[in-house]
Amino acid sequence: MKRVIVEYAKLTKDILDMLIDKYPDGYDYTDVISFKNAKGDTIKAVEVKTEDTVYLVKISDRLENAMEEYAEDEEFFDDNDDFDANDLEEED
């Protein structure tokens, strides 16, 4: 199964939909996964899965705000210029 690390700025609408579905009331510390990246930095993320991919979405205040805004108004995603779905960081 492919594992992809996703930052807030690189979220896609599909990944945001999965996050909202899995964590409709937000996530808590038991949902958070901590790991070291290739540079040795500790990363904290929440996990969502498709049939062939595990997405590890890095936690940030901006992510929490985006989840709240998107849950209330799906057009928020379309109006937000911070998202770039073309550049996802893949982990082997």
Buried (B, 14 or more C-beta within 10 A) or exposed (E): EEEBBBBBBBBBEEBBBBBBEEBEEEBEEEEEEEEEEEEEEEBEBBBBEEEEBBBBBBBBEBBEEBBEBBBEEEEBBEEEEEBEEEEBEEEE
